[in-house]
Amino acid sequence: MLSNDRLSAISFQRTTDYSLIRLILTDPDLYSRMGDDFTPPAHQFVVNPHPAICWVLVYDRLRLLGMFGFFPENEICRAAHVALFRGIHPRVTHQAGEEIVEWLWRNTSCERLIASVPLSNPAAVRFGLRAMGLVRYGVNPHSFLKNGILQSQILMGRSRL
């Protein structure tokens, strides 16, 4: 919910515009941070069009901030993937993170939201824990290879309850 002191008017729009999704995900500032050593070059990247994936655009008024992708683990559990453009004020991205969770509860069958974030991406760990309100519940050791370095991933989640 928006409070009176919020300067941004965040809105969300579910999309199946795969060319726009691809454009966002392959943005040079985002793409290099999102994958592991086995992610293909951006020009070879193909968006997964599976209808169970919930692709959601994020706007601040009319300005596109990026997107969220929610991948089904099963019908009620979704894995979050965040792709917000660089250079956006942290207060705005934090607000988007808070509000997308409520949007997800209202607009999907999701009862549990999870994320698995490499330790090498502390900004994404903070975003999940602080903005999205996820709670750390474990570590997946030595499960992510980035720049030739085997890393652990932080496991976090939140239930609708």
ABEGO torsion letter per residue (X at the ends): XBBAABABBBBBBBBABAAAAAAAAABAAAAAAABBAABBBAAABBBBABAABBBBBBBBEABBAEBBBBBBABAABBBBBBBBBBGBBAAAAAAAAAAAAAAAAAABABABBBBBBBAABAAAAAAAAAAAGBBBAEBBBGABBBGGBBBBBBBBBBBAX
